Amino acid sequence: MTTYNETFAGNRIISAYNLQQYCKQKFVYVVNMIFSLSLRMVLKLGILTPLMHIISACGIALVIWYGSYLIVSHQITVGNFASFITSLVMLYNPIKSIGNNFNSMLMSLMMIEQVMGTLKSEPRIKNAENAQKLSECHGQICYKDVSFEYIAGKPVLKNINLDIQSGQTVALVGNSGGGKTTISALLPRFYDVSGGEITLDGINIKNLDLNSLREQIAVVFQDNFLFGGTIRENIVFGRQEVTPEQLQQAVKSACLEEFIASLPDGLDTVVGERGVTLSGGQKQRVAIARAFIKNAPILILDEATSALDNKSEAIVQQAIDNLMKSRTVLVIAHRLSTVRNADKIVVINNG
């Protein structure tokens, strides 16, 4: 299924690089491998059913032979033997079905074991005991000697100290892979720090209720994910209290008005799986509109305008500047136009 989905989603890359034959060979290889695996499973699990048939048949043959001997030797009557054989034949089908039921039960137990293992697994990121809920967030953030590593012994961030005042815009710049996105991902606790601490309004974020913490943060990622459904559903995304005026303002602020007007179904246009019917810039603007709707006091923009052309970027940047007012903003960008209005520019280099 993974190979099939990748081939379908990446059809343009396959065509552009003339990889049709390669992908066909890869697909055939995967199918043959799965077929061989299934055949081995049938050989190992399917042998039980014919084995039960053989055992049952041999057992009945033995009973008939021994019963005939008892009748000839006048130890039992023909009527007694007929009754016994009738009872035995009635047991034949239940005994025969044991093999099939055993195979099904074995497969079910294997699946149940996997499902129960997943259900019993404890998430690494979870609430601390007596976690606090934020009733009001001012957006004052402090990174104190923060270190982080994805792989033990290979630090990505090393003793980061950063104070971000309420309402301040801080731009994180630097070379690719330097740790900019990691710094922003630590704030909503997508990961936990390896060393040091991060505080929000003076409270260690590990002591805050996870839902309450993330409710204060809106994020526009570099690679935006859209869910199957309409543009409207992706913008409001489960928020029932959004008014038509708020939705229209978000669409306007994210520079989506012209694009939405060109669609026959407007906001009710279905975007397809992962937003396959939209371009990269259009998906990014939908994600920006989603951030406008959330209206959180803290905003993280991870290359939020990277997929926009110069004209659209200028309009969206103006809208983002309006959104930044009275909010704490973390901007990750390479373009000068994105970071020039920041209160503070922080250069991240090799962690």
C-alpha positions as CSV (number, residue, x, y, z in Angstrom):
1,M,0.0,0.0,0.0
2,T,2.9,2.4,0.8
3,T,4.5,1.8,-2.6
4,Y,1.2,2.3,-4.4
5,N,0.5,5.6,-2.6
6,E,4.0,6.9,-3.2
7,T,3.8,6.0,-6.9
8,F,0.4,7.7,-7.2
9,A,1.4,10.9,-5.2
10,G,4.8,11.2,-7.0
11,N,3.6,10.7,-10.5
12,R,5.1,14.0,-11.7
13,I,8.5,13.2,-10.4
14,I,8.3,9.7,-11.9
15,S,7.4,11.2,-15.3
16,A,9.9,14.0,-15.1
17,Y,12.8,11.6,-14.4
18,N,11.6,8.8,-16.7
19,L,11.3,6.4,-13.7
20,Q,8.3,4.5,-15.0
21,Q,10.3,1.3,-15.5
22,Y,12.2,1.6,-12.2
23,C,8.9,2.1,-10.3
24,K,7.3,-0.8,-12.1
25,Q,10.2,-3.1,-11.2
26,K,10.0,-1.9,-7.6
27,F,6.3,-2.5,-7.5
28,V,6.7,-6.0,-9.0
29,Y,9.5,-6.8,-6.5
30,V,7.3,-5.7,-3.5
31,V,4.3,-7.7,-4.8
32,N,6.5,-10.8,-5.2
33,M,8.0,-10.4,-1.8
34,I,4.5,-10.1,-0.2
35,F,3.3,-13.1,-2.2
36,S,6.3,-15.2,-1.0
37,L,5.7,-14.1,2.6
38,S,2.0,-15.0,2.3
39,L,2.9,-18.4,0.7
40,R,5.2,-19.2,3.6
41,M,2.5,-18.3,6.1
42,V,0.0,-20.6,4.3
43,L,2.5,-23.4,4.3
44,K,3.2,-23.0,8.0
45,L,-0.3,-22.3,9.2
46,G,-2.3,-24.2,6.5
47,I,-0.8,-27.5,7.2
48,L,-2.8,-28.0,10.3
49,T,-6.2,-28.4,8.5
50,P,-5.1,-31.3,6.2
51,L,-3.3,-32.8,9.2
52,M,-6.5,-32.8,11.1
53,H,-8.3,-34.5,8.2
54,I,-5.7,-37.2,8.0
55,I,-5.8,-37.8,11.8
56,S,-9.6,-37.9,11.8
57,A,-9.8,-40.3,8.8
58,C,-7.2,-42.6,10.3
59,G,-9.1,-42.5,13.6
60,I,-12.4,-43.5,12.0
61,A,-10.7,-46.3,10.0
62,L,-9.1,-47.6,13.2
63,V,-12.4,-47.5,15.0
64,I,-14.2,-49.4,12.1
65,W,-11.5,-52.1,12.0
66,Y,-11.6,-52.6,15.8
67,G,-15.4,-52.4,15.9
68,S,-15.6,-55.1,13.2
69,Y,-13.3,-57.3,15.3
70,L,-15.5,-56.9,18.4
71,I,-18.6,-57.7,16.4
72,V,-17.1,-60.9,14.9
73,S,-15.9,-62.0,18.4
74,H,-19.4,-61.3,19.7
75,Q,-18.2,-58.8,22.3
76,I,-20.6,-56.1,21.1
77,T,-23.8,-56.1,18.9
78,V,-24.1,-54.5,15.5
79,G,-26.6,-52.0,16.9
80,N,-24.1,-50.8,19.6
81,F,-21.4,-50.4,16.9
82,A,-23.7,-48.5,14.6
83,S,-24.7,-46.1,17.4
84,F,-21.0,-45.5,18.3
85,I,-20.1,-44.9,14.6
86,T,-23.0,-42.4,14.2
87,S,-21.8,-40.5,17.3
88,L,-18.2,-40.5,16.0
89,V,-19.2,-39.2,12.5
90,M,-21.2,-36.4,14.2
91,L,-17.9,-35.4,15.9
92,Y,-15.9,-35.5,12.7
93,N,-16.9,-32.0,11.4
94,P,-16.3,-30.1,14.7
95,I,-12.9,-31.8,15.0
96,K,-12.1,-31.0,11.3
97,S,-13.0,-27.4,11.8
98,I,-10.5,-27.1,14.7
99,G,-7.7,-26.5,12.2
100,N,-9.4,-23.6,10.5
101,N,-10.5,-22.0,13.7
102,F,-7.0,-22.4,15.2
103,N,-5.4,-20.6,12.2
104,S,-7.9,-17.8,12.5
105,M,-7.4,-17.6,16.3
106,L,-3.6,-17.5,15.8
107,M,-3.8,-14.6,13.4
108,S,-6.2,-12.8,15.6
109,L,-4.0,-13.2,18.6
110,M,-1.1,-11.8,16.7
111,M,-3.1,-8.7,15.7
112,I,-4.5,-8.3,19.2
113,E,-0.9,-8.4,20.6
114,Q,0.1,-5.6,18.3
115,V,-2.9,-3.5,19.0
116,M,-2.7,-3.9,22.8
117,G,1.0,-3.1,22.6
118,T,0.2,0.2,20.9
119,L,-2.6,1.0,23.3
120,K,-0.4,0.3,26.4
121,S,2.5,2.3,25.1
122,E,3.1,5.5,27.1
123,P,3.8,8.7,25.2
124,R,7.1,10.4,25.9
125,I,5.5,13.8,26.0
126,K,2.8,13.9,28.7
127,N,1.4,16.0,31.5
128,A,3.2,16.2,34.8
129,E,1.3,15.6,38.0
130,N,-0.8,18.6,39.0
131,A,0.0,20.3,35.7
132,Q,-1.1,24.0,35.6
133,K,-3.6,25.4,33.1
134,L,-3.0,28.8,31.6
135,S,-6.0,31.0,32.1
136,E,-4.2,34.0,30.5
137,C,-1.0,34.0,28.5
138,H,1.2,37.1,28.1
139,G,3.7,35.4,25.8
140,Q,6.9,35.9,27.7
141,I,9.3,33.1,26.7
142,C,12.7,32.2,28.1
143,Y,15.1,29.5,27.0
144,K,17.6,28.8,29.8
145,D,20.7,26.7,29.0
146,V,18.6,24.6,26.6
147,S,20.3,21.6,25.0
148,F,18.7,19.0,22.8
149,E,19.6,15.9,20.9
150,Y,17.6,13.6,18.6
151,I,20.3,10.9,18.9
152,A,22.2,10.4,22.1
153,G,25.7,11.9,22.0
154,K,24.9,14.1,18.9
155,P,23.6,17.4,20.3
156,V,21.6,19.6,17.9
157,L,21.3,22.6,20.4
158,K,24.0,23.5,22.9
159,N,23.2,25.7,25.9
160,I,20.8,28.1,24.2
161,N,19.9,31.2,26.2
162,L,17.2,33.4,24.7
163,D,14.8,35.9,26.3
164,I,11.7,36.8,24.3
165,Q,9.6,39.5,25.8
166,S,5.8,39.7,25.5
167,G,4.8,41.1,22.1
168,Q,8.3,40.9,20.7
169,T,9.1,39.5,17.3
170,V,12.3,37.3,17.2
171,A,13.7,36.1,13.9
172,L,15.8,32.9,13.9
173,V,18.2,32.8,11.0
174,G,21.2,30.6,10.1
175,N,22.4,27.8,7.9
176,S,20.1,24.8,7.1
177,G,20.2,22.1,9.7
178,G,21.5,24.6,12.3
179,G,18.6,24.0,14.8
180,K,16.2,26.9,14.0
181,T,13.1,24.7,13.6
182,T,14.1,22.6,16.6
183,I,14.1,25.7,18.8
184,S,10.6,26.5,17.8
185,A,9.5,22.8,18.0
186,L,10.6,22.7,21.7
187,L,8.2,25.5,22.7
188,P,4.9,23.5,22.1
189,R,6.6,20.4,23.4
190,F,6.8,18.4,20.2
191,Y,10.0,17.3,21.9
192,D,11.3,17.7,25.4
193,V,14.6,19.4,26.1
194,S,17.6,17.2,26.9
195,G,19.0,19.9,29.3
196,G,18.0,23.3,30.7
197,E,14.4,24.5,30.6
198,I,11.9,26.7,28.7
199,T,9.6,28.9,30.6
200,L,6.4,30.6,29.5
201,D,5.3,33.6,31.7
202,G,7.9,32.3,34.2
203,I,6.5,28.8,34.4
204,N,8.4,25.8,33.2
205,I,6.4,24.4,30.2
206,K,6.9,20.9,31.5
207,N,4.7,22.0,34.5
208,L,1.9,23.3,32.2
209,D,-1.0,21.3,30.9
210,L,-0.1,20.2,27.4
211,N,-3.5,21.1,25.8
212,S,-3.5,24.5,27.6
213,L,0.1,25.2,26.4
214,R,-0.6,24.3,22.8
215,E,-3.8,26.3,22.8
216,Q,-1.7,29.5,23.2
217,I,0.5,28.7,20.1
218,A,-0.4,28.9,16.4
219,V,2.1,27.4,14.0
220,V,2.6,27.6,10.3
221,F,5.0,24.9,9.3
222,Q,7.5,24.8,6.4
223,D,5.8,21.7,5.0
224,N,2.1,22.3,5.5
225,F,-0.3,19.4,5.8
226,L,-3.9,19.6,4.6
227,F,-6.5,17.1,5.5
228,G,-8.9,15.5,3.1
229,G,-12.0,17.8,2.9
230,T,-12.8,21.3,1.9
231,I,-10.8,24.5,2.1
232,R,-13.3,25.8,4.7
233,E,-12.8,22.7,6.9
234,N,-9.0,23.0,6.7
235,I,-9.1,26.7,7.7
236,V,-11.5,26.4,10.6
237,F,-10.3,22.9,11.5
238,G,-12.8,21.9,14.1
239,R,-13.5,25.3,15.6
240,Q,-17.3,25.6,15.6
241,E,-17.4,29.2,17.0
242,V,-15.9,30.8,13.9
243,T,-18.2,33.5,12.5
244,P,-18.5,34.1,8.7
245,E,-16.8,37.5,9.2
246,Q,-13.8,36.0,11.0
247,L,-13.5,33.4,8.3
248,Q,-13.7,36.0,5.5
249,Q,-11.1,38.2,7.3
250,A,-8.7,35.2,7.6
251,V,-9.1,34.4,3.9
252,K,-8.4,38.1,3.0
253,S,-5.4,38.3,5.4
254,A,-3.9,35.2,3.9
255,C,-4.2,36.5,0.4
256,L,-6.7,33.8,-0.6
257,E,-9.6,35.9,-1.8
258,E,-8.6,35.9,-5.5
259,F,-7.9,32.2,-5.5
260,I,-11.2,31.3,-3.7
261,A,-13.2,33.5,-6.0
262,S,-11.8,31.6,-9.0
263,L,-13.1,28.3,-7.7
264,P,-16.7,27.2,-8.7
265,D,-17.4,25.9,-5.1
266,G,-15.4,28.6,-3.4
267,L,-14.5,27.7,0.2
268,D,-16.4,24.4,-0.2
269,T,-13.9,23.1,-2.8
270,V,-12.5,19.7,-1.9
271,V,-8.7,19.8,-1.7
272,G,-8.2,16.0,-2.0
273,E,-5.9,13.8,0.1
274,R,-3.1,15.9,1.6
275,G,-4.3,18.9,-0.5
276,V,-3.2,17.3,-3.7
277,T,-5.3,19.6,-5.9
278,L,-3.6,22.8,-4.5
279,S,-0.2,24.2,-5.4
280,G,2.5,24.6,-2.7
281,G,1.8,28.3,-2.3
282,Q,-1.9,27.8,-2.1
283,K,-1.5,25.1,0.6
284,Q,0.8,27.5,2.5
285,R,-1.7,30.3,2.4
286,V,-4.5,28.0,3.7
287,A,-2.2,27.1,6.6
288,I,-1.6,30.8,7.2
289,A,-5.4,31.4,7.3
290,R,-5.7,28.6,9.8
291,A,-3.2,30.4,12.0
292,F,-5.3,33.6,11.7
293,I,-8.4,31.8,12.8
294,K,-6.7,30.3,15.9
295,N,-5.7,33.9,17.0
296,A,-3.3,32.6,19.6
297,P,-1.0,35.0,21.6
298,I,2.1,33.2,20.4
299,L,2.8,32.7,16.7
300,I,5.5,30.4,15.2
301,L,6.2,31.0,11.5
302,D,8.5,28.4,10.1
303,E,9.3,29.6,6.6
304,A,5.7,30.7,6.3
305,T,6.2,32.7,3.1
306,S,8.8,30.5,1.4
307,A,6.4,29.2,-1.2
308,L,4.9,32.5,-2.3
309,D,5.8,34.6,-5.2
310,N,7.0,38.2,-4.6
311,K,3.6,39.8,-5.1
312,S,1.7,37.4,-2.9
313,E,4.5,37.5,-0.3
314,A,4.3,41.3,0.0
315,I,0.5,41.1,0.6
316,V,0.8,38.2,3.1
317,Q,3.7,39.8,4.8
318,Q,1.6,42.9,5.4
319,A,-1.1,40.7,6.9
320,I,1.3,38.9,9.0
321,D,2.8,42.2,10.3
322,N,-0.8,43.1,11.4
323,L,-1.2,39.8,13.1
324,M,2.1,40.2,14.9
325,K,0.8,43.3,16.8
326,S,0.5,42.5,20.5
327,R,1.7,39.0,20.0
328,T,4.9,37.1,20.6
329,V,6.3,35.8,17.3
330,L,9.0,33.4,16.4
331,V,10.0,33.7,12.8
332,I,12.2,31.2,11.0
333,A,13.3,32.4,7.6
334,H,16.1,32.8,5.1
335,R,14.6,35.8,3.2
336,L,15.6,39.3,4.4
337,S,12.1,40.6,3.6
338,T,10.7,38.2,6.2
339,V,12.9,39.2,9.1
340,R,13.7,42.9,8.5
341,N,10.9,44.1,10.8
342,A,11.9,41.8,13.7
343,D,12.7,43.3,17.1
344,K,15.6,40.8,17.5
345,I,17.5,38.7,15.0
346,V,19.1,35.6,16.4
347,V,21.7,33.7,14.3
348,I,21.8,30.0,14.9
349,N,25.0,28.2,13.8
350,N,25.9,24.6,14.5
351,G,23.5,24.5,17.5
